[in-house]
């Protein structure tokens, strides 16, 4: 059987019979395009065989509603559907602005499910449009029309394998090849020099080794030029301008024109013709394309081919569920430099690049400089159907004054999972708060080769979340003081006129015209009151699940009491809307990176001794969506397990609805020595020499045994527990580490893994990462420590006995009054957030190890209604909270 090319050659013979030449062979675009489509279907079948469920994606972006554009688009969508390409049509109204069009293009550029993007021309808008600018906004790797300057430039210099060729010229070349004519050495003439047809057609013929002449409207001897052409491609846009007598005998004629001329025989009075006078041309040409049915179908077919080609290129680097992310290579030095020196030795990648690597769109990222950015909550809405990844929480034994290394372990584990085990991993840590010691313990964003960088940016103002919280708390204090002054010096009429202002902010007017008779800021200094309010607002920020949720929580914050004991909220004062406005940006997590280039969310800083001690719910939620079902999010529960971890489960998980898959507990040999009776450790001072000497004694594992026992309570924790011995100090010996691991396993830990990530980065935590991966696959179930419906004092008692080892609790008179009051007010079903020292399991920070035989004193209980918990004050702990004494209103 003859091939199509051979058949057309035979039919296109220029020999004569009876003195008359045979007519030109029609080169059908319909037939050729159908062959292309069948081949593309086979290609897609192979793709799906390798990547089940995969489909190339194509988007056609249209501005306006032109009939001709609608016709062309419908043809493209139909062809895509026939082949199996997932094509969608995005139509913007004629009122769309250039900026709106550009934003939509960027959105499609960043969508990994789209492999081809067409901007349908012309842009039919009532607003000025720079077509060149819009066209060049398309990502070159998705420019399946081949119209961007980058693709055009590569074509012009002959890089045909590294660009997309415009569809019409590419289709023309396919049709020429179907004639069996060799292009090399032929004289080729192109009429027209448009960027869509003429110019790229010239380049294609040139790089196929033809001698090419481009003619245009200024060409004076057009007929003579046409007469020398072995191959003629016409794209002038002028009906039947090329006459048959101009042609060289036997020439290949490719007609790209589509024109409408009057024809009374047609129903619509118009007939479609090309740029070549077909009746006369077919008498002289060897091969000719018809209009319609020639180049048009091939243009659509080549668009489909380019889309499939783009998808193939994408699949070369595509790994299902894996980010296309670059990691930095660490070269740890010995002796190890300071944290500052290490941090300064690395240059972070730009935050825009990191955001793209983890699947965030440009419109979802608000850069603060080049290395940090806010992530908008719209990202969570876009990803809401994406399955969550694996959820890990890192906690620790009761820490020393220097900390226990939970943040460093969180970062090191994320680095190990990402940069070394090649699993999508995201760390979520709290923002450091300088406080009165201004970071004397360290940066609070890791240490050694496990840090968030740049160090100065994350350690100081970052994205000003803390400043926003402090501004909001200052507003509360100023409002209260102004209200107290106003009520004590002004008449009711004056108060009514002054306090009417908050209505303008949309707050409810309840109590607006009534005197609150506020206690003068609880008889508390403004600075102390501001700190109390800021603490609750930070807790609100960390527990919020959306901007609306934060707004509602802020409205419930109790900031004062009347003399009769009536609670006064920010909404009562008419400032809740203003507070939400001040904190509207603070609710967005801040994106940064570790030293090895893995992503980190740094967000919120509630303390574990007076609040819940965890990073934000929103950071965890967005990260879990970004990593995908096979990825890992490593979040931190600050402080000892009896505080940060217990609150993580009973407060944070209750609010978020998330349950962890694995829990990692951090223990360091120096901390175990201190809790076993070692000398006191002071922040800012050198470690006593006793901590560098090997100690193998029965007390060494006592602290981890206690923590593991609490942690593995069936009523509280996930079954999947990895117990980590953290090699924080280079003087730790193998014997000490071995003993800790042995005792941890005896206590019930699933695995115990010595690590050296502080000194080696992620490479030093690879074994931990592998253990975590194994643990995440084991069946597990999480239960809360207590039921919310239990009485307040019983919930406190469960925490004290189960987590601290107390014999019982003692509620002092003020605490007893609060239990009665809160129960009467319907607040008894709130979770409990114990305000207790983090330096001991007991209420006494001097009692180390595992204290026994003590009763936990509860001196008072406060309600954080915005955050949604009650917090008992244990012993002498100071929260900065206001104190007040009143008889509850009857």
N, C-alpha and C positions, 0 to 999 in steps of 0.2 A: 504494500500500500504506500502511495506517495505521501510524504509529509506535506503539511500546509504550504511551507515555503517552496518545496519542489513543484507542488501543484500550481501555485501562483506563477512560478517562473514559466512553466509550460504554457499556461493560459495567456501569459503576458508576452508571448513571443511577438517580435515586431515584424515578422515575415508577412508577406502580402499574398492574397489569393485572388486571382482574377483582377489584378491591378489595384486591389483595395486592401489597406492595412487593417489588421485585427484591432478591435477596440481595447482600451486599457483594462487591465485586471483590477477589479474593485477590491481594495484591501479593507475588509470589514472590521470595524472596531467592536461591533457587537460580538462576533465570533471570538476574536482574540481576547476580549475582556472576560468572556465566559471561561476560557481556558485558564486565565489568571485567577479567577475566583475559585475554580475547582482546586487549583494548586494551593491557594491560601487556606482553603478548608482543610486540606491535608496537613498543612503546617500547624494549624490550630489544634487539630487532633493530637499531633505529636506533643504540643505544649501541654495540653490537658493530661496527656499520659504521664508526663514528668511532673507537672504541678496541677494536681486535681483541683477543679473548680476555677482555674485561672482563665480570665478572658481579657484580651486587649481592650483598653478603654479609649474612646474617642469623644471629644467635645467639639461641637460646632457652635461658635459664638456669633450671634447676629445682633446688629443694632438696627432697629426699625422693622419695617414689615413690607419690604418690596416684594412684588409678585414674582419677579424673575429670581430673586434670591431664595424665596420660599420654594420655588420649583427645584432649583439646584440642590438645596438642602434636603428636600424630600428624597431626591435621587440618591444622595449620599447615605442617608439614614436607611433607606431600603437595601442598598448594597451591603451596608455594614451588618444589618440584621440577617441577611441571607448567608453571609460568611460566618457569623458568630461573634462579631465585634460588638462590644457593649457601647453603643453610641448614644449620646444625649444632645439635645438641642437647647442651648441657653439663649433666649431672646430678651434683649434689653429694649426698653421703649425708645422712641425717637427723641425723648427728652433727656436721655442719658448723657451725662457729661463725660469728657475724656478721662477724668480721674476715676469715675465709676467703672468705665470700661477697663482701665489699667488695673484697678483693684481686683476685678473679676478674673482678669488674665493671671495675675499673681496667684490667686486662689487655686486656679486650675493647674498652674505650673507646679505647685507644691503638693498636689494631690497624687499620691503614689499609685492610685488606681487608674489614673488617666495617662495614656502613653502618646496620645496625639491631640493637638489643639489646632483648630482652624478658625481664623477670624474671617468671616464671610465679608467679602468686599462687593460693592462699596459700603462704607459706614453711613447709614441713612439716619443721620441725627440733625436736629435743628441747631445743635451747638457745634462750635468749631472743633474739628477733629484733625489731628496730625496723623495721617494714615501711616507714615513711615515710623513714627514713634510707637504707635499702637502695634504695628506688625512686629517691630523689633522687641516688643515687650514679651513676646512668646519665647519660652525657653528653647534654645536651639535644639536640645535633645527631644523636644516634643513638637517641633516645627515641621509637621508632616507635609505642609504645603511647600516647604523649602524656600520661604520668602524672606527670612531674616537676613540681615547683612552678614552674619557669621556664616550661615550656610551658603549664601551667594558667594562670599569671598573664598570659601573652601572649594566650591565648584570652579570658580574662575582660575584658581591656581592648580587645578587638577586633582585635588584630594577627594576623589569620587567615593572612596570607601569610608570616608569620615564625615559625610554630610547627607542631608536629605535633598534629593533632586526634585525641583518643581514638577508637579504631576503632569501637566500638559506636555512639556518637552520630553519627560521620561516616557510618556505614552507614545509620543511620536517616534522615539527611538525604537520602542517595541514594535511598532507598525512597520518601520523601515526594515527591521530585522526579519519580519515575517515575509518580506518580498524575496528574501535570499540575497539581496544586494549587499555586497561588502562596502562599507563606508570608507575604509582606508583608501587613500589616494584619489577619491572622487572629488569633483568640484561640487560644492554645496552652496546654495544661496538661501539665505533667510531673509524674508521680507517682514520687517517690524523689529523693533528693539525694546519692547516693553520688558519690565523686570519679571513678568509672569511667564512670557513665552519667548520673545525674540532673543533677549540677551542670554538667558540660560541655554536656549537651543543652540546658539552660536558656540557656547563653551562645550556643550556635549559633543557636537560634531567635531569641533577642533581636537578634543582629547580622544576622539575616536579616529583621529589621523586623517580627517578630510581637510581639503583646502576650502576655507569658509569665507564667503562674502556676505556681509550684512547690508541690506538695502533698506531705505526708509523714505520718508516723505521728501527729503532733499536730494535723493538720488536722481540724476538727470537722465541716465541711460538705462532705465529700469528694464525695458524690454530686452535690450542687448545683454544685460546681466542675467536675466532669466534664461535667455537662449543658451547660455554656457553651462547651465546647471544640470548635473547628473541627478542631483537630489534637490528638490525645492520644497521648502517649508514656508507657508504663508500664514502670517498672523497679523495682518494690517488692520483688520476691523472695517474693511470697505467692501461692500457687496460686489462680487464678480469682477474685481478690478484686473485680475490676471487673465489674459485671453489665451485661448488654445494655441493660436499661431505664434505666440511668444516662446512656447516650450521647445526644448530640445527633444528630438525624436527618442521615445523610449524612456524618458525621465520618470523618476519616482516623485510623485506630487502628494504632499501631505497638507491638507487644507484645515487650518485651525479656526477659520472664521465661522461665526454664527451671526447671520444678519437676517432681517425681515424686510421683504419687499412686497408691494401690492400684487395680489393675485385674485381676480374675481371668481376663479373656480374653487377657491377655498372657502370653507364656511365662515371663517373669521376675516376673510378678505386679505390675508397675508400668507406669504410662503417663506420658508426658511431656506436660505442659500448660504454658501460659503464665500470666501474671498476670491475663489477661482471660478471662472465661467465653466461650469461642469460639462455642458453639452459639447463645447468645442475642445476642451482639454482632454476628454476621454478619447478623442479621435487621434491624439498625438502622443499622449503619455503612455508609458509602459505600465505603471501602477498609479492608482489614484484612490484617495479616501473620499467616501461620500459625505455629504452634509444634508441631513443628520445621519448618525449611525457610524461615523468614522472616529474622529479624535475624541469626541465628547464622551462616549462610554469608556474609552481608555483612560481619560483623565480621572474619572471616578475609580476605575480599577487600580490605577497607580496610587491614588490616595489610600485605598485599602491596603495596598502592598507596603506603602511607607509606614502605615500604622502597625502592621504586623512586624515589619522590620524594627520599628522602635520598641515594640514589646519584646522582641528577641534580644535586643541590646540590653534592655532592662533586666531580663532574666539571667544574663551572664553574671551579674553581680548580686542577683536577688537570692536571698535565703528566707524561706517562709518564716515569718515571725521574728526575723532578726533585723536590727538596725544596720544601716550602712554607715558605720561610725569609725573614726580613727582614734587610736589610743597613743598616748605618749609613752616612750620607753624610759624607764627609770635606770639610773646608774648610781646606786647607793654608794656613799663614800665611807671609808673607815680611816680615822675615827669620825664619828658622825658629827656633822656641823650642827649649829643651832637651828631651831625651827625657822627663824627669820632668814638665815642664810639659805636653807633648803628651799623655802618658799620663793625667794628671789632668784633662784637658779632656774626656774621654770617659766616659760612664756605660754600663757593659756591661749587656746584658740579663740577666735571671736565668738561672741555669744550668739550671733546670728547663725553661724555655722553649726554650733552645738544644737541650737533649736531645730534646725532643719534635720540634723542627724537623728534626733529622737522623735521626729514626726510632728513637730509643731509648725503651724503656718505663720507666715510673717505677720498677718493681721492679729494673731493671737499673742504676739510678743511685743512688749514695750521696753526697748533697750534703755538702760541707764549707763551710758558709756559703751565700751566695747566688750566688757567682760561680765556684765551682770544685766539681768532683765526681769521685769515683772511678766508673769504669764496670766493672761486674761482668762476669766472663768468661762468664756465662750468655748474654750478648748474642751472643757468637761462636757458641755452640751453636745459638741460635735462627736465626741468619743463615747457617748453614753451607751451605745449598743456594743461597744468593744468589750470582750470578756476581761475580767481583772487578771492581773498576774499573781504570783505567789507573794504572800505578805509575811515579812519577818520583823520581829521586834527584838531590839538589843537592850538588855538591862544589865545590872551588875550587883555584886555584893555590896554591903554597906561600905561606902567609900571612905577614903582618908581625906584630910583637908585639901589634898592635891587633886582630888578626883580619882576615878577608878578606870578611866579610859574607854568609857562606853562610846563617846563620839569618835575617837580614833578607831575603835573596832568597827563601828558602823561604816565609816568611810573605807577602812581597809577591806572589809568584807565586800562592799560594793565594787571596789577596784579589782578584787580577786575574781568575782563573778563576771565582771564585764571585760576587763583587759586581758585576763588570763584564761578564763573558762568560756569566754565568748558567748555569754548569756546577757540579754538585755537586763541592765541593773540600774536602779535609781536609789540614791540615798536621800533620806529626809531627816534633817536635823534642825534643832532650834537655833534661832539667832542669838549670838552672844550678847549679854548685857553687861556692860562694864561695871556698873554699880560703884560702891564706895571704894573697892580695892583696885579698880581700873585694870583688871586683867592680870593681877599679880600671879594667879595660878597658871596663866597661859592664855592663849587666844580663844579657847573654848570652841574651836572649829578644827579639832584634831591636832596632831603633832607628828614630828618626824617626817616620814614619807607618806603619811596619810593626812593630808590637809585639804581644806577648801582654799582655793586661790582665786584672785590675789588676796593675800592675807590682810592687808590694810583695809581693803574695801569691805570685806565681810566682817572684820573685827570692829569697825567704827560705825559709820552711819548706814552702810549698805544702801537700802532703798527707802530709808527714813520711816520705817514702820513704827519704831519705838517713839520717834519724835511725834508722829501722828497720834499715837496713844497718849503721850504726855500732854499734847495740845488739847486733846479731848478731855482729859482729866482736869486740866487747868480750867477749862471752860466750866466744868461742873462746879469746881470750887468757887470760882468767881461768881457764878450764878447764885449759889447758895448764900455766899456772903452778902451779895447785893440784895437778895431777897430778905435776909435777916435784917439788914440795915433799913431797907425800905419799910418793912412791916413795923419796925420799932420807932420810926420817925415820921411816917406819912399817914394821911387819912385814907379811908376806904376808897373815896372817889379818886384820889391821886394814884393809889395802887392799881385801881381798875384801868386807868388810862395808860399807866406805864406797862403793866403786865399784859396788855392787849397785844403787844407786838408779836409774841410767839405764834399767834394764829396765822400770821403771814407765812410761817415756815411749814404749815400743814400739820402741826401737832394738834392733838385733840384738846379741846378747851376745858376739860374737866379740871376743876379746881383753880381755873385761871383767875376768877374774880374773888375767890375765898382766901382768907388769911390761913396760911399753913401753921403759923406760930412755931416756926422751926426752932429747935434747940440750936444755939449759936454754933453751927458746924460741929455738933456733938461736944462742944467745949474742947475741940481738938484743933491744934495748929493746922494752918492751911497746908503746909508741906506734908504733914502726916496724912491728912485727909486725901490729898492729891495722890499719894502713893497707894492708899487703899483703893481708890477708884481706878487708878491705872492698873493695879493688879487684877481687878475683876474684868476690866475691859480687855486686857491681854488674854485672860482666860476665855472671854467671849469670842475673841478673834480666833483663838486656836480651836474652839469647838463649833464654830459656824460652818454650815454646809453650803451656804450661798450668800450673796449680798443681801437678799431679802431676809434670810434667817438671822444674819448679823444685825440688821436693822430692828427686827422684832426683839432680839435679845437685849440690845442696847436700851430699848424702850422699857424693859422690865427691871433694869438695874436700880436697886434701892440706894439712894445717895444721902438720905436724911430721914429723920423722924420728927414728927410733931411732938409737942409737949405731952399730948395724950397717947403717944405711942403709935400713931398712925404712920406707916411707911410712906415715904415720898419718893417717887421714881423720876427718872429723867423725863419721862413723858408728862408727868404731872407738872414739871417745871417748864414744859414746852420746848425742850432742847434736844429731844431724841433724834429728830430729823437732822439737826445741825451736826450732832455727834456722828451720825452715819455718813454725812457728807465729808467730815474731816477724815474718816477712816475708810473711805470708799476705795482708795488705792491700797491701803494696808491689807485688805482682805485677799489680795492677789499674791500667790507664792512668788518668791524670788529665785530665779534660776542661776546657778553657778556651776563650777566643775571642780573635780578633784585633780590632784597632780597628774594622774594618768589619763585625764580627759573624760572620765565618767561623769554623768550629770548628777547634780545635787539640787534639791530644793532646800532653801534656808528660810524658815518661816515661823514666826512667833516665838516668844520666850517665856511662857509661864513657868514659874519655879516649882520644883517637886515638893518642897517643904511646906509651902503655903498655897499652892495651886496644883494643877494636874501634872505638870512637869513633862509634857509631851509636845512635839511639833504639831503643826496644824492638821486637821482632818482634810482640808481641801488639798494640801500638798500631797498627802497620801493618796487621795482619790484620783487626782490627775495623774500622778506617777503610775498608779496601778493600771490605768487605761493605756498609758503610753508604752509600758514595757510589754504588753500583750500577755496572753495566757501562759506562755512558757518563760516569761521574765520574772525578775525578783525586785521587790521594793523593800529596802532595808530602812526601817524607821527606828528612832531612838526613844527609849523611856528613861528619862534622866533620873539620877540619884539611885539609891538602893532599890532592890526589887520590891521591898515591902512598901515603898512609896510610889516611885514612878511606874513600876510594872503593875501593881495592884490598881492604880488609878487609870492606867492605860486600858485594862480590861473593864473595870467596873464603871468608868466614866466615859472615856474616849470611845471605846467600842460600842457602848450603849448608844452614844450619840450618832456615830457614823454607820452603825450596822455592819461594820467590817469585823472579821475574825481572823486572827493570824494563823499561819500554817506552821511556823517554826518560831521558837523563842531561843535566843542566844543569851546566856548569862556570862558576864565578864568577871573574872577573878584574877588578881595579880598576886604574886608571891609576897611583895612588900606589904600589901594591904593585909594579907593573911597573917604576916608576922606581927603587924601592929595590933590587929585584933586579938592576937594570941598573947599579948603582954609586952610587945616591943616598946621602945621609947616613943615619946610624943613626936608627931610630925607637924611642922609648921609651914604654911604657905610662904614662899619667898625665901626660905632658909634651906641650906643643904640637908640632904637626908643623913641621919645619924649613921655612923659606921656599922652599927649592928645589922643594918639592912643589906649590907653587901657580903655578909658572912653566911655560909651555908648552915641552915638549921633544919634538921630532920627530927621532929618531935611530935608527940601525939596531938599537940594543939594546932599544928599547922593546918590540917583540913577541917577544923571544927566549924569555921565560918561558912565555907562552901557547903558542908553537909547540912547546916541549918537552912541556908538559902534554898538548896535543892529540895529539901523536904517541903518547905512552904510552896515552892514553885510547882511541885508536882501534885499538889492537892487536886483530887479529882473534881472538886467543885469549882476550881478556878482555871487551871491552865490547860493549854493544848497538850495533848499527849506527846507531840513532837518537840523534844527539848534537846538542844545541843548545849553542853556546858563547856565553856571556854576557859582555859588557863591562858591569860594574856601576858606574853613575855614583854612586859613594859620596861624591865630593867635588865641590862646586859649581864648583871652579876648573878641572875637566877641560874641555878645549876640544874643539870639533867635529873639529879636525884630528887630535888625539890619539885620540879615540874612533874616527874613521874608519880610522886606521892600524891600530889593534888589531883591528877587525872584518875588515879586508882580510886581514891576516896570519893571523887565525884560520881564515878560509875556505880560504886557501892551505894551511894545515896539515891540512885535512880535516874541519873542522867542517861540519855540515849547514847551520846558520845561525848568524849572529852578530848579537846584538840589543843595542843600547845601551838602558839602562833608567834610570829616575829614581824608583823606588818609595820610596826613603828619603825623598825630598822630597815625593812626591805620593801615596804609598800605592799601592793596586792600580791606579789609573789610569796610573801610571808604568810598569807592567809588562804592560799589555794586549798590546803587540806581542810580548812574550816568551810570554805565554799563547797567543796565536794561533800562534806558531811551534811551541810545544809540542804544540798540537792537531794541527798538520800532521805533525809528526815522529812522533806516536803512531800515525798511520795508515800509515806506511811499513813495509814488511816488515823485520823485525829478528830477530836471533838472538843469544843470549848464550852465551859460552863462559867457562870459568874459566881463570885464568892458568896453573894447574898441576894435574896429576893428583895425587890424594891418595896414590897408591901409589908416587910417586917417593920416593927416599931423602930424609931430612931435609935434608942439606946441599945437595942439588940443588934442593929447593924454595926454600931460602933464596937460592941463587944466581940462580934465575929471577927472583925478586922484585927482588933487588939490581940485576941487569943491566937488566931490562925497565922497572922503575918508577923507579929512582934514577939510572940511567945509569952505574953502577959498572963498572969493568973486571972485577972479580972480588971474591970474599969471602975473608977470612982467619979461619979458626976457631982461636981461641986454645986453649991446652991444656984449660982447664976446659970450654969449649964442645965440644971433641972428645970428652972423656969423656962428656958428656951425650948426644951423638949416639949413642955406642955403648950407653950405658945405656938410653935411651929406645927404641932400636931393639930391644934385647934384651927389654925389657918389653912389646913389642907396641904401642908408642905411635907408631911411625913413620908411621902413616897419618893422623895428626891434621893439621889445617890449621895454617898458620904465622901468628902475630900479631907482627909486628916491633915491638919497643920501641925507638923511634928519635925523635930530635928532630923536631919539626914545623916548625922554622924554616929548614930547608935540605933539599934533596934528598939531600945527603950526610949523614955522621955528625957533621959539624962545623957547629954553628949559625951560625958566622960566614961560611960560604961561601954566598954568595947566587947568584942567577941559575941557570944550568945548569952545575954543576961537572962537570968531566971529568978523566980520568986519575987516578982514586982507587980504592983497594981498600977495601971495607967491612969493618971489624973486628968480629967477633962474639966477645965476651968470655965469654959464658955463655948457657945456655939453661935456661929453667924450664918446667914443665908445669902448666897450669891445667886439671886434669882435670874439674873441675866445669863450667867454661866450655867445655871441649872443644877446647883448642888448645895448641900449644907457642909460647912467646914468647922469641925470641932477644934478648939485650941487645946493642944496637949502640953501639959506642964507649963513652962515659962516661955514657950516659943512666941516670938513677936511677928505679927503679920503686917504691922502698919495700919491695922484696921482700927476704926474709931470705936470707942467704947461708949456705952450709954446705959443709963439706969432709969427705968421707968416702970410704971405699973400698966400693964396692957389695958387698953380701952375695953370696957365691957359692952 
